[in-house]
Amino acid sequence: MFLVYIEVREGKIKKSSLEAISEAKRRAEEKGTEVGAAILGHGLEGLAEETFQYGASTAFVLESPLLSQYSPSGYAQALKALIDETEPEAVFFSATSMGKDLSPRLAAKLGVSLASDCTRTAIREGKLELERPIFAGKALAMFVLKSSPQLVSLRPNVFPLNDPTEEKGEIVKKEIALAEEAVMDKVDETKKAEGAEIDVTEAEIIVTGGRGMKGPENFALLRELSSLLPYAALGASRSAVDAGWIDHQHQVGQTGKTVSPTLYMAFGVSGAIQHMAGMSSSKNIVAVNKDPDAPIFKVADFGIVGDLFQVLPPLKDELNKVLSE
């Protein structure tokens, strides 16, 4: 069995977890095995049906009041207990902030290896083969983990969703006995960022600003542009974040978030190697920069050499025309 950890936010399954189920299902069919979904929390049994639609045949619902809010130590303990019981061949995570926090903790508890931020999987000679970018995206490493179970986190927005089906599966509900003193970390309160924007790791379109934006007030221009586009989010380079122009949650790059949108629009971003390490897997890249030698143009599918403040107004006008038709 391949087991998939299901990330739940605000009572809903994150799209990236459905992508992980979809990819696990494709590989499981090649292996002749099944997919299980692990849902942790309290009162989440109703989410099991959605996991069946994308490929899970069994949904393990791990219940405990201590799991109602994300707790790294509590979730790792609960998952380890499930893995010890079910003995899956591999465990899949989405490489979100939560997935990147939980998967290494679980790997340490199990004493196994972890392949993080993978962008391709395959079954070769009966074994799960994995691929991930290395050296800031300059090369790709392909490997097979020898430890069991194999722990894998998948980069969001890289793996396509399966077409949802009407398939049904088995719901296995388990009451997890966790000692309160054993849960060493707890979330007391969750606060949404102002505007409740889409997280850049899940956005289909990302509009990013860099040092060329010249100040925090000009990011309003990018917000206006992203608001016109469906499933769009606002991104930023490290230089813009370090300057205090925008919050760190928007940062794309090696020290920020790794993204793979359908469309990545970079305004005033020079394209330092650390930034490109976080966005080079974008499917279409559009760059606007005054410097014709800016490194960002080496990876861009479309480039405009010009002043972004002269490019943005007509671009926004054209978008308004197209969207109003």
N, C-alpha and C positions, 0 to 999 in steps of 0.2 A: 504493500500500500504506500502511496504518496500522501503525506499529510500536509495540509495548507493552513497556516495561521491566518485567521480572519480578523482584520482590524476594523473595529467599530467606532465610529465617532458620531455623537449626537443621535444615537439609536439607529444609525444607518451603516451598512457595509461600504467601506471605501472602494471606489472603482479599481484602485490598484490591487486590492485583494481579489477582486473578480478576475482581473488579468492573471494573477498568480494561479487561481483555480483553472482558468482556461489553458494556460501553458502546462500545468501539471497534468491535466486531462489528456492533452495531445501526446505527452511523453508516456503517460500511463497506458494509453491504447497501444503504443508501440511495444511496451513491456508486457502487456497482457495482465495488467494489475488495475486496481481501483484507486479512487481519490477520496480521502477523508478531509473534512473541514473542521477545524477546531475553533469554536466560538467561546470566548471567555467573558464572563460578566455576571449580570444578575437580571433575570427577566428577559432574556434575549432569544428564547426558543423560537419565537416567530420569525426570526431571520433565517432559519435553516432552509426554508423553501427556496430562497433566492440562490443559495449555494448549489442546490440541485439543478437549477436552471442552467448553470454554467459548467457543470461537469462533476460535481461531488456526488458520490453515491451514499455516503454516510456523513452525518453532521454530529460531531461530539460537542454537546453543549455543557461546558464546565461552569457550574453554578456555585457562587459563594457571595455573601454580602461584601466580603473583603475584596472582591474582584469587580465591584460596581464602578470603580474608578481605576484607571491604569496604574499599576504598581509593578515596577521592573522585577522586584524580588518575588512578589506574589504570583505574577503571571509566569515567571520562569519556573517556580515550584510546581504550579498547576500543570504546565506543559510537560515538564519532566515526568511527572506521575503518569500522564496520558501516554507519553512515548514509551516509558518502561512497560506499560501494560499492552500497548498495541504493536510495538516494535515495527514502526514504519521503515521503509527502505530509505526515504528521503523526506525532509521537512522543508517546505517552501515558505518564504516570507516575501513581502513587498519591501523594497529598500526605501521606505519612508523614514521619517524621523523616529517613529515608534519601532519600526522594524529594525533599524540600525542600532537601536538601544537594546532591544530584547534579544535578538538573534545571537550576538556574541556572549551575552550572559548565559543563555541556554547552552551554547556550545561549551562554555567553560564548565557548567554543571555536568554535562554529559561526557566531557573529556574528548570531544570530537572536533574535526575541522569545520570551518565555515568558508564558503565561497560567497563573497559579498558583491552586490551591485552588478550582477551578471546581465549581459545583454543578449545572450543566446544559449539555448540548451539543445541537446540532441541525445539520442540513444545510439551508441556505437558499440558493436559487439556485445550487446546486452547490458552495457554500462552507461550511466548518466554522464555525458560529457558537457562541460560548462565552458563558457567564454566570457571574459571580462576585460575591460580596458585597463592598461597599466602604463606607467610612466606618463602620467597626465594625459592619457588618451593617445599617445604616440604609437602605441603598439597594442596588440590583442594577445592575451594569454589563453590557451586552451588546456584544460586539465580535467582529471578525474580524481575525486576524493576517495581515499582508501578507507577512511573511518566510516563507521555505521552507527546511527543514521547519518546520511549526508545532509548538511544544513546549507541551504541556498537562499540568498535574497536576490530578488529580481528588480531591475530598474523600472520604475513606473513609466507608463506611456510608450514602452518599447514592444511589449507583447500584446497582440490583438485579442480582443474579447471574442469568445465563442458566441455564436448566435444562440440566444436563450431558447430553451426547449421547455416542454411540459413534463419533463422527467420528474419522477418522485424518488425519494430515497428514505433511508432509515435515520431516525433521530434517536441518538443515544444520550440521554440526559444523566449527568453525573454530579452529585453533590460533593464538592471538594472541601475536605476538612483542613482548613488552614488555621494555625494558631496565630492570634492577633499579634503576639510579640515576635513572630517569625516574619511578619510583613514589615520590613524595615523602612519602607518608603511609601508614602501615601500622598494622593492629590487631594487637597482640601477644597480647592476652588479652581475653576477654569474661567478665564476671561478671554473673550473674543477681541481680536484686534479691531480697531475702529474701521467701519466699512465692511467688515466680514468678507474680505476679498478671497477669491479662489487661491489656494496654495499653489505656488509656482510648479511644484513637482507634479501636479495633476492637471494643470492647464493645457488646453489644446493650442492656445496661442499665448505667447509671452512678449510683452513690449518692455524692453530693457533700456535703461539710461545709464550712462557712464559719466566720466569727468567732464565730457563735453556739454553736459546739461547746465554747467556753470553755477548752479545753486539749487537749494531745496524747492524754491518757489516754482521752478520750471518743470518739476516732476508732475505738476498739475496738468501740463500739456499731454504728458504720456498717459495720465489717468483718464483724461478725456478720450484719448484715442482707444485705450483698452476697453473703456466702457461701451464703445460702439461695436466691439467685436464679441462674438459668442464664445463662452468658455475661455475668456482671456484673463491674464493676470499681469501684474506689474512686477518687473524684475529690476535688478540693479547690479552694477559691478562693485567690486570690493572698494575701489577708490571713492565711489559715491557714498557707500555705507560708512567707511572710515571718516569721511568728512562730516558725517552727521546729517546728511541730506535726506536719508530714508532709513527705515528700520532694517535690522539685520535679517529679519524673516524673508526679505525680498532678495537677499544676496544670492547670486548664481556664481558658481565657481568651485574651485578646489576646497576653499575654506568656507563655502556657503552650501548651496544645494545643487545637486546634479539633476538636470532636466532633459526631457526628450519630447518637446512639443511638436506638433505638426508644422507650426510656423513660429520662428524666432526672429523678432525684429530688434535690432541693436542700434540705438541712437547715441552717437558720441562715445561709443565704446571702442577703445583702441584694439583690444583683442590680446591682452596678455595671456601667456600660456596657462596661467592658473584659472583664468576666466573660461578659456576655450575648453579646458578639461571638464568643465561642468555643463557645457552646452553643445559640444561638437556632435553629439548623436541626434541633434534636432533634424527633422526631416527636410525642412526648407529654412534657409537662413537669409535674411535681408539685412544689409548693413548700410548705415548712413554715417559718413565721417568726412571731415574736411581734408584729412591727410590721405593722399592716394596710396601711400606706402603702409598704411595701417595694417597690422597682421590680420585683423578681422576679415579683410577682403580675401585672404587666402582660403578661408573656409566658407565664404558667403556664396550662395547661389545667385543672388542679385545684389549689386552694390551701387550706391549713389555717392559720388564724390561731391560733397557740397555742404552748405551750412544747414544743419538740422532744423534751425529756427525758420528757414525759408522752405524747407521740405514739408514740415509737419502741417502747416495750415492748408495747403492745397490737397495734401493726402487726406486730411480729415474731411474736407469739403467733398472730395470724390467718394469717400466712403459713405457719407450722408446721402449723396445722390443715389448710389447703388442700393443702399439699404431702404431708401424710401420708395423705390420703384416697385 
